[in-house]
Amino acid sequence: VRFRRENYMVLSDRGEISLIQPVHKKPGSAYVAWHPSGEALALTVNMGYEIFNLFAGVVPEEMLEYADTAGDVGVYRFSENTVTTAPATSRADRVETQPAWSPDGRSIAFQTERDGNYEIYVIDVDGNNPINLTNHAAQDRRPAWSPDGMWIAFHTNRNGNDESYIMRRDGSEQTRLTSNSASDLGAAWSLK
């Protein structure tokens, strides 16, 4: 949002608006995930935007999509009105995005390019102990925790197109769930 000629990220807590950190480049995308307690957000903001939309030059700039070319996983704490990142997830030369809290609030799963292609990693809530769960040459993206915290769903193109998979929280038992010619994206869990 623009405020006093600066770009800010905006969060709303119980109707109160918080303006967080001036953003000096136009963020192309932001991904947020609520902590199970509701007291924090895991988030990434793409600060090194590159247009990847096929309609660039045809539609207004506000309607274009942007690719993540630099993003870090951070944690916003409402009580402190701060965003913190850890060295394990903060580097300008790689993308770390799509954060997802574990149901117990102790871990964050996310996708990262740190190994040359997208992989699913897990870190502790303090940003330490990064663990590569997928370790595959294909693109593994968009982690989603099961309600009991024992499984993580994700999608991958390891079979030629995007298919849905699940794996144990430690990365074991990677199992393909879908198999068709269409792309299967954005797996989600039922609460029942």
TAHU-V17610 format. One record per residue. N is the residue number from 1. PHI is phi in whole degrees, -180 to 180 (NA if undefined). PSI is psi in radians with two decimals (NA if undefined). D_LAST is the distance of its C-alpha to the last C-alpha in Angstrom with 2 decimals. Layout:
# TAHU-V17610
n;phi;psi;d_last
N;PHI;PSI;D_LAST
N;PHI;PSI;D_LAST
This chain:
# TAHU-V17610
n;phi;psi;d_last
1;NA;2.58;37.39
2;-90;2.31;41.18
3;-149;2.13;42.68
4;51;0.79;46.38
5;64;0.40;46.83
6;-125;2.67;44.21
7;-92;2.30;40.77
8;-129;2.70;38.01
9;-90;2.47;34.29
10;-120;2.36;32.76
11;-127;2.58;29.83
12;-118;2.24;29.00
13;-125;1.93;27.99
14;52;0.71;27.68
15;89;-0.19;30.16
16;-93;2.36;32.62
17;-95;2.31;33.53
18;-114;2.23;34.28
19;-96;2.13;36.52
20;-114;2.27;36.04
21;40;2.17;38.75
22;-60;2.36;41.14
23;-107;2.02;40.15
24;-89;-0.18;43.37
25;-120;2.71;42.00
26;-71;2.05;39.78
27;-72;2.34;36.22
28;-85;-0.54;34.86
29;-160;2.68;31.17
30;-137;2.40;28.96
31;-123;2.27;25.48
32;-130;2.66;23.62
33;-142;2.23;20.48
34;-74;2.39;19.76
35;-65;2.53;19.99
36;-55;-0.49;17.07
37;-79;-0.27;19.76
38;80;0.09;20.80
39;-98;-0.04;24.33
40;-154;2.86;24.87
41;-127;2.44;24.28
42;-93;2.41;24.68
43;-151;2.74;26.71
44;-136;2.50;29.15
45;-128;2.23;31.88
46;-78;1.97;33.98
47;-104;-0.16;37.55
48;-114;1.23;39.44
49;-76;2.50;38.56
50;-136;2.31;39.70
51;-72;2.28;39.29
52;-123;-0.03;37.62
53;-69;2.37;37.12
54;-66;-0.27;39.32
55;-96;0.24;40.50
56;-56;2.31;42.26
57;88;-0.19;45.55
58;-109;-0.66;44.46
59;-112;2.84;41.91
60;-59;2.60;42.15
61;-56;-0.59;41.26
62;-63;-0.37;38.46
63;-97;-0.02;36.54
64;-80;2.66;36.90
65;-98;2.68;34.26
66;-126;2.59;35.21
67;-91;2.54;34.57
68;-74;2.07;33.81
69;-116;-0.19;37.04
70;-161;2.14;36.70
71;-161;2.53;33.72
72;-124;2.61;32.66
73;-80;2.25;29.45
74;-131;2.89;30.10
75;-122;2.15;28.48
76;-99;2.17;29.26
77;-107;2.08;29.37
78;-60;-0.73;29.63
79;-64;-0.50;31.75
80;-103;-0.22;34.29
81;53;0.80;34.11
82;-131;2.68;34.53
83;-115;2.18;33.17
84;-120;2.52;33.76
85;-126;2.90;33.67
86;-119;2.68;34.74
87;-54;-0.52;37.37
88;-65;-0.37;34.85
89;-125;0.27;33.24
90;-123;1.72;36.27
91;-149;2.39;38.68
92;-72;-0.29;40.18
93;-96;0.20;40.48
94;-150;2.79;36.82
95;-100;2.35;33.56
96;-134;2.04;30.55
97;-152;-3.14;27.69
98;57;0.95;23.99
99;-69;2.59;22.94
100;-145;2.12;19.39
101;-73;2.48;18.86
102;-69;2.66;17.29
103;-59;-0.47;14.68
104;-84;-0.07;17.59
105;75;0.21;19.92
106;-98;-0.26;22.55
107;-138;2.74;22.55
108;-127;2.16;22.60
109;-93;2.58;22.11
110;-159;2.91;24.30
111;-104;2.51;26.42
112;-146;2.67;30.14
113;-99;0.21;33.38
114;-58;-0.37;35.14
115;-104;0.21;35.77
116;100;-0.25;37.12
117;-151;2.89;33.96
118;-68;2.27;30.37
119;-130;2.79;28.55
120;-97;2.17;25.36
121;-119;2.81;26.43
122;-127;2.44;24.98
123;-129;2.78;27.06
124;-68;2.84;27.04
125;-60;-0.45;26.47
126;-84;0.03;30.28
127;90;0.09;30.61
128;-100;3.01;32.16
129;59;0.98;31.58
130;-68;2.32;30.53
131;-128;2.19;29.19
132;-79;2.05;29.09
133;-90;-0.54;26.03
134;-99;-0.78;26.86
135;43;1.06;30.69
136;-134;2.65;31.27
137;-70;-0.30;33.95
138;-83;3.06;31.51
139;-86;2.00;29.66
140;-111;2.13;26.25
141;-140;2.92;24.39
142;51;1.25;21.46
143;-69;2.55;19.35
144;-143;2.06;15.66
145;-74;2.52;14.12
146;-72;2.71;10.89
147;-57;-0.52;9.00
148;-88;-0.07;10.93
149;76;0.13;14.03
150;-89;-0.35;15.12
151;-130;2.73;15.02
152;-131;2.20;16.34
153;-90;2.64;16.13
154;-160;2.95;19.42
155;-121;2.67;21.82
156;-149;2.69;25.32
157;-105;0.42;28.44
158;-66;-0.22;29.60
159;-110;0.31;29.76
160;106;-0.55;31.81
161;-144;2.97;29.24
162;-68;2.17;25.90
163;-128;2.72;23.16
164;-88;2.39;19.64
165;-131;2.85;19.50
166;-130;2.78;17.49
167;-152;2.78;19.29
168;-65;2.81;19.10
169;-62;-0.30;19.61
170;-95;0.06;23.29
171;93;-0.10;23.67
172;-80;2.96;24.00
173;54;0.80;22.54
174;-68;2.08;22.51
175;-129;2.25;21.14
176;-76;2.29;21.57
177;-102;-0.56;18.72
178;-120;2.72;20.74
179;-156;1.63;24.39
180;-156;3.03;26.17
181;-78;-0.26;28.98
182;-84;2.77;26.94
183;-81;2.27;25.56
184;-107;1.92;21.82
185;-124;2.71;21.12
186;67;0.94;18.55
187;-61;2.54;15.49
188;-141;2.70;12.24
189;-102;2.57;8.79
190;-84;2.54;5.47
191;-84;-0.13;3.83
192;-103;NA;0.00
